[in-house]
Amino acid sequence: MCKVIGEVYSALRRQFRGDLLRPGDDEYDGARGIWNGMVARKPGLIARCADVTDVQIAVRAAAAAGVVTAIRCGGHSLAGFSTCDDGLVIDLFRMRALRVDAQTRRARFEGGCLLGNIDASTQKAGLAFPAGVVSHTGAAGLVLGGGTGWLNRLHGLSCDNVTGFTLVVSDGSVIRASAEENPDLFWALRGGGGNFGVVTEFEVNLHPVSSVLFGAGMCFGDDIPAIVQQWREFMPQAPDNLRWGISLTIAPHTENVPAHLRGRTAASQGLVWIGDPEKGRSVMDRVLSFCNPVAVTKSELSFLALQTMADAEFPHGRRYYTKSGYFKVLDDQNIRHMVEALATIPSPVSQIELSYLGGAAARVPAGETAFGDRSSPFIVNLLGNWADPGDDDANIAWIRGLFAQLRPSMTPGVYVNFMSGDEQERVPEAYRERWDRLVGIKTHYDPDNFFRLNQNVRPQKSSRS
Ligand SMILES: Cc1cc2nc3c(=O)[nH]c(=O)nc-3n(C[C@H](O)[C@H](O)[C@H](O)COP(=O)(O)OP(=O)(O)OC[C@H]3O[C@@H](n4cnc5c(N)ncnc54)[C@H](O)[C@@H]3O)c2cc1C
């Protein structure tokens, strides 16, 4: 153990109530891994905090020793920011308490909750918090970056539904941020990521949702570009109740796909309707009649079933790499680039994810939160997903190659939670006209850039990067 991390350990050992895990400890290896298997680092110390006081002690000790520190909720940072080599990980794994007030439709949850923890509690009252689509994702990282998912078109981004944050800032003090208290920080925390402190509690609004209509279908051959064009034309007029996304990928070898189409390139559609089922059925029937889809399914699902449906597609420990961006206009040439790239996709479970924001999320004024661009509705996420380290180069090169083709037509901007770890130069681009204000708030709350393992907003005059 190096000397400085040894100092942190000694400082914590006297007062820490949670678990302190060092290399060689029984639980260390299980605790060190994060979701993205590409990121295999070895922290000098993992501090699994039991409560807010533990977080304060850990921040103070690490700041005093000048130890590089990662903050972890669910460990799903695509970029791998929730771990580090040799430094400290402040892990909120044990801080998953949650309270739901069904009458006021509000909840408070601790900074270590996963989306599945929140859904399980809120659904008991028939309520839902708008968040992501995979239940093992951490809520803190997702909400702080913005948070997109099935409910966004109807109820806004996750961060639009937060009314208050409690956090430990870089000097170890606990402060609250809301519309009334520290409003600048409240603004920054809604989209600005983990730059400002360790959030120990979120206060959020909930919405009544307990079941949804779900539809799926796949298009092949010439119907692949055709369905993307249909989607492009349809979504700008679609009701907010509908979320329709398309993944360009390889058809799986599953029973519902006709045998001769398995393993072929496909446009896989997923549709969710929230609201009046009769209207929903007619909208879904219409959408699922476009471009000859096969393997069509339509069903009514519980919200919990919807929220866990994609869990198995993104298992822990595989290798993942992403590049993402926005389009204001998705023209035919870019659709062609994507469809052509699909022919050489190196992994059958990688995908080009196309989603359309719009709706309530897009109606929030641009300056109201720090979240990046809400005005470019088409979001493209190139998501590489493979198992063998020997395939790293081919998969990363494929993503970078396609991204380079699409990039000139993209609107400047990117969703920070879909960025990989090699894109630091794009962080100002992600925030655009909000950047200077973010830098000012960062400089005020974290002048030494203690919280720097993130899509980093560097404070003025900090030498740490
Ligand atoms: C399988 C999968 C599915 C996803 N689906 C969606 C989706 O549907 N919608 C969407 O918007 N995004 C989605 N994402 C992206 C997701 O929002 C980010 O990966 C996010 O960082 C995950 O949060 P986490 O808490 O698990 O991250 P972690 O890896 O634990 O943390 C990432 C960063 O968040 C910050 N952080 C974490 N906890 C705290 C805290 N308590 N206080 C302060 N800062 C903190 C830190 O900067 C940390 O480096 C998905 C990611 C994966 C891997």
The ligand as a Tripos MOL2 file, in Angstrom:
@<TRIPOS>MOLECULE
LIG
   53    58     1     0     0
SMALL
NO_CHARGES

@<TRIPOS>ATOM
      1 C1        -26.4580   -0.9240  -18.7790 C.3       1 LIG1
      2 C2        -26.5830    0.5640  -18.8090 C.ar      1 LIG1
      3 C3        -27.7790    1.1420  -19.1300 C.ar      1 LIG1
      4 C4        -27.9070    2.5340  -19.1380 C.ar      1 LIG1
      5 N1        -29.1080    3.0790  -19.4590 N.ar      1 LIG1
      6 C5        -29.2560    4.4180  -19.3820 C.ar      1 LIG1
      7 C6        -30.5220    5.0050  -19.6070 C.ar      1 LIG1
      8 O1        -31.5080    4.3370  -19.8890 O.2       1 LIG1
      9 N2        -30.6210    6.3400  -19.5000 N.ar      1 LIG1
     10 C7        -29.5520    7.1280  -19.1730 C.ar      1 LIG1
     11 O2        -29.7200    8.3370  -19.0660 O.2       1 LIG1
     12 N3        -28.3350    6.5980  -18.9730 N.ar      1 LIG1
     13 C8        -28.1680    5.2700  -19.0770 C.ar      1 LIG1
     14 N4        -26.9420    4.7250  -18.8710 N.ar      1 LIG1
     15 C9        -25.7940    5.6080  -18.6190 C.3       1 LIG1
     16 C10       -25.7600    5.9520  -17.1330 C.3       1 LIG1
     17 O3        -26.5660    7.0800  -16.9170 O.3       1 LIG1
     18 C11       -24.3420    6.2430  -16.6680 C.3       1 LIG1
     19 O4        -23.5230    5.1500  -16.9500 O.3       1 LIG1
     20 C12       -24.3010    6.5800  -15.1750 C.3       1 LIG1
     21 O5        -23.0370    7.0970  -14.8460 O.3       1 LIG1
     22 C13       -24.5640    5.3640  -14.3200 C.3       1 LIG1
     23 O6        -24.6920    5.7270  -12.9950 O.3       1 LIG1
     24 P1        -23.9870    4.9030  -11.8260 P.3       1 LIG1
     25 O7        -24.4000    5.5390  -10.5730 O.co2     1 LIG1
     26 O8        -24.2100    3.4510  -11.9980 O.co2     1 LIG1
     27 O9        -22.4880    5.2550  -12.1410 O.3       1 LIG1
     28 P2        -21.1360    5.0900  -11.3020 P.3       1 LIG1
     29 O10       -20.2160    4.3670  -12.2120 O.co2     1 LIG1
     30 O11       -21.3570    4.5510   -9.9480 O.co2     1 LIG1
     31 O12       -20.7020    6.5660  -11.1830 O.3       1 LIG1
     32 C14       -20.4250    7.3160  -12.3400 C.3       1 LIG1
     33 C15       -20.0970    8.7200  -11.9450 C.3       1 LIG1
     34 O13       -21.2560    9.3260  -11.3810 O.3       1 LIG1
     35 C16       -20.8850   10.1480  -10.3080 C.3       1 LIG1
     36 N5        -21.5500    9.6530   -9.1000 N.ar      1 LIG1
     37 C17       -22.0100    8.4160   -8.8460 C.ar      1 LIG1
     38 N6        -22.6260    8.4060   -7.6610 N.ar      1 LIG1
     39 C18       -22.5510    9.6510   -7.1670 C.ar      1 LIG1
     40 C19       -23.0320   10.2850   -5.9940 C.ar      1 LIG1
     41 N7        -23.7460    9.6380   -5.0770 N.pl3     1 LIG1
     42 N8        -22.7740   11.6060   -5.8310 N.ar      1 LIG1
     43 C20       -22.0750   12.2920   -6.7460 C.ar      1 LIG1
     44 N9        -21.6100   11.7480   -7.8750 N.ar      1 LIG1
     45 C21       -21.8550   10.4490   -8.0850 C.ar      1 LIG1
     46 C22       -19.3870   10.1130  -10.2050 C.3       1 LIG1
     47 O14       -18.8420   11.1720  -10.9460 O.3       1 LIG1
     48 C23       -19.0350    8.8200  -10.8810 C.3       1 LIG1
     49 O15       -17.7790    8.8310  -11.4800 O.3       1 LIG1
     50 C24       -26.7970    3.3480  -18.8470 C.ar      1 LIG1
     51 C25       -25.5720    2.7620  -18.5380 C.ar      1 LIG1
     52 C26       -25.4690    1.3920  -18.5220 C.ar      1 LIG1
     53 C27       -24.1540    0.7900  -18.1960 C.3       1 LIG1
@<TRIPOS>BOND
     1     1     2 1
     2     2     3 ar
     3     2    52 ar
     4     3     4 ar
     5     4     5 ar
     6     4    50 ar
     7     5     6 ar
     8     6     7 ar
     9     6    13 1
    10     7     8 2
    11     7     9 ar
    12     9    10 ar
    13    10    11 2
    14    10    12 ar
    15    12    13 ar
    16    13    14 ar
    17    14    15 1
    18    14    50 ar
    19    15    16 1
    20    16    17 1
    21    16    18 1
    22    18    19 1
    23    18    20 1
    24    20    21 1
    25    20    22 1
    26    22    23 1
    27    23    24 1
    28    24    25 2
    29    24    26 1
    30    24    27 1
    31    27    28 1
    32    28    29 2
    33    28    30 1
    34    28    31 1
    35    31    32 1
    36    32    33 1
    37    33    34 1
    38    33    48 1
    39    34    35 1
    40    35    36 1
    41    35    46 1
    42    36    37 ar
    43    36    45 ar
    44    37    38 ar
    45    38    39 ar
    46    39    40 ar
    47    39    45 ar
    48    40    41 1
    49    40    42 ar
    50    42    43 ar
    51    43    44 ar
    52    44    45 ar
    53    46    47 1
    54    46    48 1
    55    48    49 1
    56    50    51 ar
    57    51    52 ar
    58    52    53 1
@<TRIPOS>SUBSTRUCTURE
     1 LIG1         1 GROUP 0 **** ****
